[in-house]
Amino acid sequence: MELSPGRRLRFAQPQLCYPSGGGGEPDRISSLPQELLLLILALMGCAATAARTSVLSRRWRDLWTHLRQIVFHNLAPSIAAAVGRVRGPPAAVSLLEVRVPNASRHPWPVGATASRLLRAAVRLQPEEIVLIFPWSVESEGGPNLVRLPCFQQTKSLMMERLLFYCPDGEFTALRTLSISYGLGGLHSLLPRCPHLRVLSLKFVNDGYGLVQNGLISLHLPSLQELFLETRILHTDAVDIVAPLLKRLTVSVGAYKVVSSISVSAPVLEKVSWEWWYFEAGSIVQFGPWRLQRLWIHRGERQGQLLSLHIHASHSWFISNQDNLAQEVEKHMVVDFALLELRLLKAGHVFGALVFHLLGINRISRGVQRLKIVLERSLLKGECPPHCPCEPTNWRSQTISLTALEEVEITGFEGQEHEFDLLELILKCAPVLKKMILHLSQKATSNNSGSAKIYNICRAYSSVEFYVYESSGLVHGSHIYLLA
């Protein structure tokens, strides 16, 4: 079997026979063909170890620089010096990887040492660079700030837990940039990547360089895919401009409410926009209903609609401000056809909340399907008199749901306010074609509730009704199984 020296193989480090003086054993390894010598170096698994083989003979000197994949599992001034002694341009390097081991302290300035190594490695012209630092790295020489030189032949750059800045030059060939946990000089780097296609920023606290003057601003004219996973602590606004962007994936844990969100991506094809709300600084509320999660996405299966999912639950803290609809509107970065409301209730009326959301213009005019999932809270309770969950006027609202064709409610209990909501939707949706009800066990055993459902079916004969009891039996104006 023929093995290429470009393969990364992880075996136990081979024991080399050093040439001895006088009558010692001859250096038989150095007489092997260069292909086999490179294979031996590849088996070592670390370029730092391979670089030290220069003590064997002249034949081994700088031979490691011909490896296609150069991996450093440690960081020391001697490694940077070895790279700096490379004579002439080496063979094309497909990968340069530097991993600082998990250690609490280093006796040398890690940032300065890494900067020297990278500056020397520019001559290697690697196609892909991977830089991984552990959280625990400390240095007696001060902050581990790495000066990142411009690698003009590099197509992919991945940095993990690295505080860096980029002083000058351009990454003219860079197409993929991935940064995890630490950003530092993000805003000094992005303008130096004129042909960037894929950008991934993961698990990043927005205080580490993602935010400037309270703003997350990403203006990327050539970008086609953007992945952002972060926590919002100091951000006041989000502004994304990417005219060629086709895929957008955002996941944010919000500890505060941002004032505005703007996304300009006219050719966007795939989107997943997820926002979680935590702690007091990110309270978004309508009466006793508090927003927990908002998610816009399209399923992977062909033909699935782009959907907006809203998760809300009852909160014992009643806020005086009504900002839920306003917050939802901020996140409508694309048009969607399906609205799913997942409500965790503890005996409270939810009809007012539903119509509060349906009253948003882009929802009332564009939503084709409405899905309501009612989840019972472990906390049992009933509305007190004058409960804020039930404004006096919600039953008399008139909203023109011009595109709504299908409604599905899961967990329908047959309470009076639920029937009020049902009839109100039927009155406001002139093109409604299908109504699907999944009854709870409580509603299944309620004969009067079954009679009301039957009467509604008769009153709206143009709408197909699919009613499912908890036992799986079906009754109503049409007897069909739900797909």
C-alpha positions in Angstrom: 0.0 0.0 0.0 1.3 3.4 -1.0 0.9 6.2 1.6 1.1 9.9 0.8 3.0 12.2 3.2 0.0 14.5 3.1 -2.1 12.2 5.1 -2.5 13.0 8.8 -1.9 9.8 10.7 -1.9 9.5 14.4 0.3 6.7 15.6 2.7 6.3 18.4 5.8 8.4 17.7 8.5 6.3 16.0 11.8 5.8 17.7 14.5 7.1 15.4 18.1 5.8 15.4 20.5 8.6 16.0 23.9 8.3 14.3 26.5 7.6 16.8 30.1 8.6 16.7 33.0 6.2 16.4 31.9 2.6 16.1 28.2 3.1 16.6 25.4 1.9 14.4 25.3 3.6 11.0 22.4 6.0 10.1 20.4 3.7 7.9 17.2 5.8 8.0 18.7 8.8 6.4 19.6 6.7 3.3 15.9 6.0 2.6 14.1 7.7 -0.3 12.6 11.1 0.5 9.0 9.8 0.2 9.6 7.4 3.0 11.3 10.0 5.1 8.3 12.3 4.7 6.1 9.4 5.7 8.0 9.0 8.9 7.7 12.7 9.7 4.0 12.5 9.0 3.7 9.7 11.5 5.1 11.9 14.2 1.8 13.8 14.2 3.4 17.2 15.2 5.6 19.4 13.1 7.4 20.7 16.2 8.7 17.1 16.8 9.5 16.8 13.1 11.5 20.0 13.1 13.8 18.7 15.8 14.9 15.9 13.5 17.4 18.3 12.0 19.9 17.0 14.6 20.0 13.6 12.9 21.8 14.7 9.8 21.9 17.3 7.0 19.5 15.0 5.1 16.8 15.6 7.6 17.3 19.4 7.9 14.1 21.3 7.0 12.7 18.1 5.4 9.5 18.6 7.6 8.7 21.8 5.6 7.7 19.5 2.6 4.8 18.1 4.6 1.4 19.0 3.1 -0.2 19.3 6.6 1.8 20.9 9.3 0.4 20.6 12.9 2.0 22.1 16.0 0.7 20.6 19.2 2.6 23.1 21.4 3.8 26.6 21.2 7.4 27.7 22.1 9.9 30.2 20.9 12.0 27.4 19.4 9.1 26.4 17.1 8.8 29.9 15.8 12.5 30.1 15.2 12.5 26.7 13.3 9.8 28.0 11.0 11.7 31.2 10.5 14.8 29.3 9.4 13.0 27.8 6.4 15.1 28.4 3.3 13.3 29.5 0.1 9.6 29.0 -0.6 8.5 25.4 0.6 6.2 23.1 -1.1 2.5 24.1 -1.0 1.0 23.5 2.5 -2.6 22.5 2.6 -3.0 22.9 6.4 -1.2 24.9 9.1 -2.6 24.0 12.5 -1.5 25.4 15.9 -3.0 24.1 19.1 -1.9 25.4 22.5 -2.2 22.6 25.1 -4.5 22.9 28.1 -2.2 24.4 30.7 -2.8 27.0 33.3 0.4 29.1 32.7 3.1 29.4 30.1 6.6 30.8 31.0 6.7 32.8 27.8 4.3 35.5 26.4 1.9 33.3 24.4 0.6 36.2 22.2 4.0 37.3 21.3 5.2 33.8 20.6 2.2 33.0 18.4 2.6 36.3 16.6 6.3 35.4 15.7 5.2 31.9 14.6 2.5 33.2 12.3 4.7 35.9 10.9 7.3 33.2 10.0 4.6 30.9 8.6 3.5 33.4 6.0 6.2 32.0 3.7 4.5 28.5 4.0 1.5 29.9 2.1 -1.0 27.5 3.8 -4.4 27.0 2.1 -6.1 26.4 5.5 -5.2 27.7 8.9 -6.5 26.4 12.3 -5.6 28.3 15.5 -6.9 26.8 18.8 -6.1 28.2 22.2 -7.5 26.9 25.5 -9.4 29.0 27.9 -6.9 28.5 30.6 -3.9 30.0 28.8 -2.2 32.7 30.9 1.2 34.3 30.4 3.7 36.1 32.6 4.2 38.5 29.7 0.8 40.2 29.8 -2.3 39.9 27.5 -2.2 37.1 24.9 -3.0 39.5 22.0 -2.0 37.9 18.7 -0.9 39.9 15.7 -2.5 38.2 12.8 -0.5 38.7 9.5 -2.2 38.5 6.2 -2.0 35.1 4.5 -2.7 36.0 0.9 -3.0 32.3 -0.3 -5.2 31.1 2.6 -8.7 30.1 1.6 -10.0 29.0 5.0 -9.2 30.4 8.5 -10.5 29.0 11.8 -9.7 30.6 15.1 -10.9 29.4 18.5 -10.5 31.4 21.8 -8.1 33.8 20.2 -7.7 37.5 21.0 -6.2 39.1 17.8 -5.8 42.1 15.7 -5.0 42.5 12.1 -2.7 45.5 11.4 -2.4 45.6 7.6 -2.8 43.9 4.3 -5.6 41.7 2.8 -6.6 38.1 2.8 -7.2 38.2 -0.9 -8.0 34.4 -1.3 -10.0 33.9 1.9 -13.4 32.4 1.3 -14.3 30.8 4.7 -13.8 32.5 8.1 -14.8 30.8 11.4 -14.3 32.4 14.8 -15.4 30.8 18.1 -15.4 32.1 21.7 -13.2 35.1 21.1 -13.3 37.9 18.6 -10.9 40.8 19.4 -10.2 42.4 16.1 -13.2 41.2 14.1 -13.9 44.6 12.7 -10.2 45.1 11.7 -10.3 41.7 9.9 -13.5 41.7 8.0 -12.7 44.7 5.7 -9.5 42.8 4.8 -11.4 39.9 3.4 -12.9 41.3 0.2 -14.0 37.9 -1.3 -15.4 36.2 1.9 -18.1 33.7 1.1 -18.8 32.0 4.5 -18.6 33.6 7.9 -19.2 31.7 11.2 -19.2 33.4 14.6 -20.1 31.0 17.4 -20.7 31.2 21.1 -19.4 34.8 21.3 -20.2 37.2 24.0 -21.1 40.4 22.3 -18.6 42.3 24.4 -15.6 40.7 22.8 -15.5 42.8 19.6 -18.7 41.9 17.8 -20.3 45.2 19.0 -19.1 48.7 18.2 -20.9 51.7 19.7 -23.7 49.4 20.8 -24.3 48.1 17.3 -23.8 44.7 15.6 -23.0 45.8 12.1 -22.1 43.3 9.4 -21.9 44.8 5.9 -20.5 42.0 3.7 -20.9 42.5 -0.1 -19.6 39.1 -1.2 -20.9 36.9 1.7 -23.2 34.0 0.8 -23.5 32.2 4.1 -23.6 33.7 7.6 -23.8 31.7 10.9 -24.1 33.8 14.1 -24.5 32.3 17.6 -24.1 34.8 20.5 -25.4 36.3 23.6 -26.8 39.8 23.7 -25.6 41.8 26.7 -24.6 45.2 25.4 -26.2 45.4 21.9 -28.7 48.1 21.1 -29.3 47.3 17.4 -28.5 44.8 14.7 -27.7 45.7 11.1 -26.9 43.1 8.5 -26.3 44.0 4.8 -25.4 41.2 2.5 -26.7 41.5 -1.1 -25.5 38.1 -2.1 -26.5 36.2 1.1 -28.3 32.9 0.4 -28.2 31.3 3.9 -28.7 33.0 7.2 -28.5 31.2 10.6 -28.8 33.2 13.7 -29.2 32.0 17.3 -29.2 34.6 20.1 -29.7 34.4 23.8 -30.9 37.9 24.7 -30.3 39.5 28.1 -31.7 42.8 26.9 -34.2 44.0 24.3 -32.5 45.6 21.3 -34.1 48.7 19.8 -34.0 47.7 16.1 -33.1 44.9 13.8 -32.4 45.4 10.1 -31.5 42.6 7.6 -31.0 43.4 3.9 -30.5 40.2 2.0 -32.7 40.3 -1.1 -31.7 36.8 -2.5 -32.0 34.9 0.8 -33.0 31.3 0.3 -32.5 29.5 3.6 -33.1 31.2 7.0 -33.1 30.2 10.6 -33.6 33.1 13.0 -33.8 32.2 16.7 -34.1 34.5 19.7 -34.2 33.4 23.3 -35.2 35.8 26.1 -33.6 35.6 29.5 -33.7 37.6 32.8 -35.3 40.9 33.7 -33.5 42.9 31.0 -35.2 41.0 28.2 -38.8 40.9 29.4 -41.2 41.1 26.5 -44.8 40.9 27.7 -48.5 41.3 26.9 -50.5 41.3 30.1 -49.5 38.2 32.0 -48.1 36.5 28.8 -44.3 36.6 28.5 -42.3 35.9 25.4 -39.8 33.0 25.8 -38.6 32.2 22.3 -39.1 33.4 18.7 -37.9 31.3 15.8 -38.2 31.8 12.0 -37.2 28.9 9.8 -38.1 26.6 7.0 -38.1 22.8 7.4 -35.7 20.6 5.5 -38.4 18.7 3.6 -39.3 20.0 0.2 -42.4 22.1 0.1 -42.4 23.1 3.8 -43.6 26.6 4.5 -41.4 29.3 6.0 -42.7 29.6 9.5 -42.7 31.9 12.6 -42.8 30.1 15.9 -43.6 32.1 19.1 -43.4 30.5 22.5 -45.0 32.3 25.4 -45.9 31.4 29.0 -47.9 32.9 31.9 -45.8 35.1 34.1 -46.7 36.1 37.7 -45.0 39.4 37.1 -47.5 41.8 35.3 -45.7 44.4 33.3 -47.2 47.8 32.6 -45.7 47.9 29.2 -47.2 46.1 26.2 -44.2 45.4 23.9 -44.8 41.9 22.6 -46.2 42.8 19.2 -43.6 45.5 18.7 -40.8 43.0 19.5 -42.2 40.3 17.1 -42.3 42.9 14.3 -38.6 43.6 14.7 -37.8 40.0 13.9 -39.8 39.7 10.7 -36.6 39.6 8.6 -38.4 37.6 5.9 -42.0 36.9 5.0 -43.5 33.7 6.3 -46.7 31.7 5.6 -47.1 29.7 8.8 -47.5 31.1 12.3 -47.2 28.7 15.2 -48.1 29.8 18.8 -47.0 27.5 21.6 -48.6 28.7 24.8 -47.9 27.4 28.3 -51.1 28.3 30.2 -52.2 28.0 33.8 -56.0 28.5 33.4 -55.7 31.9 31.7 -57.6 33.2 28.6 -55.3 33.2 25.6 -57.7 34.6 22.9 -56.7 38.2 23.5 -53.0 37.3 23.0 -53.8 35.4 19.8 -55.7 38.3 18.3 -53.1 40.8 19.5 -50.5 38.9 17.4 -52.9 38.4 14.4 -53.4 42.1 14.4 -49.8 42.7 13.2 -50.2 43.9 9.6 -47.6 41.5 8.1 -49.3 38.6 9.9 -52.9 39.4 9.1 -52.1 39.9 5.4 -49.6 37.1 4.8 -50.2 34.2 7.1 -51.8 31.2 5.3 -51.7 28.7 8.2 -52.2 29.3 11.9 -51.2 26.6 14.4 -51.9 26.9 18.2 -50.4 24.4 20.6 -51.8 24.7 24.1 -49.6 23.2 26.8 -51.0 22.8 30.3 -48.8 24.2 33.1 -48.1 22.1 36.2 -49.4 25.2 38.2 -53.1 25.0 38.4 -55.1 28.2 38.7 -58.0 30.2 37.5 -58.3 33.8 36.4 -59.1 36.2 39.2 -61.7 38.9 38.6 -60.5 41.5 36.2 -57.5 39.4 35.2 -55.3 41.3 32.7 -55.2 38.2 30.4 -58.8 39.1 29.3 -59.2 42.6 28.1 -62.9 43.4 27.7 -62.9 44.1 24.0 -61.0 41.2 22.4 -64.1 39.3 21.5 -65.4 42.2 19.5 -62.3 42.7 17.4 -62.4 42.7 13.6 -59.3 41.7 11.8 -59.2 40.9 8.1 -57.2 37.7 7.8 -57.1 37.8 4.0 -54.7 34.9 3.4 -55.6 32.5 6.2 -56.6 29.1 4.8 -56.0 26.6 7.6 -56.2 26.7 11.4 -55.0 23.9 13.7 -55.5 23.9 17.5 -54.0 21.2 19.7 -55.1 20.8 23.3 -58.5 22.4 22.8 -60.4 22.0 26.1 -63.8 23.3 25.1 -63.9 26.2 27.5 -66.2 29.2 26.7 -63.4 31.6 25.7 -61.9 28.9 23.4 -65.2 28.7 21.5 -65.3 32.5 21.3 -61.8 32.5 19.8 -62.8 29.8 17.3 -65.9 31.7 16.1 -64.0 34.9 15.9 -61.3 33.4 13.6 -64.0 31.9 11.4 -65.7 35.3 11.0 -62.4 37.1 10.2 -60.9 34.6 7.7 -63.0 34.9 4.5 -60.9 32.3 2.6 -60.6 29.8 5.4 -60.8 26.2 4.0 -59.8 23.9 6.9 -60.2 23.8 10.7 -58.4 21.1 12.7 -59.1 20.5 16.4 -57.2 18.1 18.6 -59.4 17.8 21.7 -57.9 17.3 25.2 -59.2 14.5 27.4 -61.2 17.1 29.3 -63.0 18.3 26.1 -63.6 14.7 24.9 -65.7 13.9 28.0 -67.7 17.1 27.7 -70.9 16.4 25.9 -72.0 20.1 25.8 -68.7 21.0 24.2 -69.2 18.3 21.5 -72.6 19.8 20.7 -71.1 23.3 20.3 -68.5 21.9 17.9 -71.2 20.2 15.9 -73.2 23.4 15.7 -70.2 25.4 14.5 -69.5 22.8 11.8 -73.1 23.2 10.6 -72.9 27.0 10.7 -69.7 27.2 8.6 -70.4 24.6 5.9 -67.8 26.0 3.5 -65.0 25.1 6.0 -63.8 21.5 6.3 -63.7 20.4 10.0 -61.4 17.7 11.3 -62.1 17.0 15.0 -60.0 14.5 16.9 -60.8 13.2 20.3 -58.1 12.2 22.7 -58.9 8.5 22.0 -58.2 9.0 18.3 -61.8 8.9 17.2 -63.0 11.5 14.7 -66.3 13.4 14.5 -67.5 16.5 12.7 -68.7 17.4 9.3 -65.9 15.5 7.5 -64.5 12.1 8.7 -60.9 12.1 7.5 -57.7 11.1 9.2 -55.2 13.9 9.7 -52.0 13.4 7.6 
